[in-house]
Amino acid sequence: MKKKVAVEQNLDNVKEYLEERGIKTEQFSGSQFLNASKISKYDAIIVSGSNKDLLGMQDTQTKIPVIDATGMTPQEIYNNLTK
């Protein structure tokens, strides 16, 4: 099954890199993820460091991994998703 991830709007390079490798992506802005039912349709959520806690998405609320892209290359994020 193809992975589906949500990628924060300002991470276009990550979105493009993942799509080139067959991962389905959807962009979002922080305010879009206040509803837990929306979160559950993704295999992971990729955020810039500034919004990680603002979104209120911690593993205690959801089992979906939240990946903080701060300091990571698109390849490192991809490797994290596929391990």
C-alpha positions in Angstrom: 0.0 0.0 0.0 1.3 3.5 -0.9 2.1 5.7 2.0 0.2 9.0 2.4 1.7 11.8 4.3 0.7 15.4 5.1 3.4 18.0 4.5 3.3 21.5 5.8 2.9 24.2 3.1 6.4 25.7 3.5 8.1 22.3 2.8 7.7 22.2 -0.9 11.1 20.6 -1.5 10.2 17.8 0.8 6.8 17.3 -0.9 8.4 17.1 -4.3 11.1 14.7 -3.2 8.6 12.3 -1.6 6.3 12.4 -4.6 9.2 11.6 -6.9 9.7 8.4 -4.8 6.0 7.3 -4.9 4.7 8.7 -1.6 1.4 10.4 -1.9 1.4 13.8 -0.3 -1.0 16.5 0.7 -0.1 20.0 1.8 -1.6 21.6 4.9 -1.4 24.7 7.0 -1.4 24.4 10.8 -5.0 25.2 11.3 -6.2 22.4 9.1 -5.3 19.7 11.7 -7.4 20.5 14.6 -9.7 17.5 13.9 -8.3 14.1 14.8 -10.4 12.3 12.2 -8.5 14.2 9.5 -5.2 13.2 10.9 -6.0 9.5 10.9 -6.0 9.2 7.1 -2.2 9.8 7.0 0.7 7.6 7.7 2.8 10.5 8.9 2.7 14.3 9.2 5.8 16.4 8.3 6.1 19.8 9.9 8.6 22.6 10.2 9.9 22.9 13.7 7.9 26.1 14.4 4.6 24.3 14.2 5.2 20.9 15.8 3.7 21.8 19.2 1.3 24.5 17.9 -0.6 21.8 16.1 -1.1 19.9 19.3 -0.3 16.6 17.5 1.7 14.5 19.9 1.9 10.7 20.0 -0.4 10.8 23.1 -3.2 12.2 21.0 -2.6 10.2 17.8 -0.5 7.2 16.7 0.5 9.0 13.6 4.2 10.0 13.6 4.9 13.7 13.5 8.2 14.3 11.8 10.0 17.6 12.6 11.8 18.5 9.4 14.1 21.0 11.1 17.7 20.4 10.0 16.7 17.3 7.9 17.2 16.8 4.2 14.4 15.5 2.1 16.3 12.2 1.8 16.6 11.9 5.6 12.8 12.4 5.9 12.2 9.8 3.2 14.5 7.3 5.0 12.6 8.0 8.2 9.3 7.2 6.5 10.5 4.0 4.8 12.3 2.3 7.7 
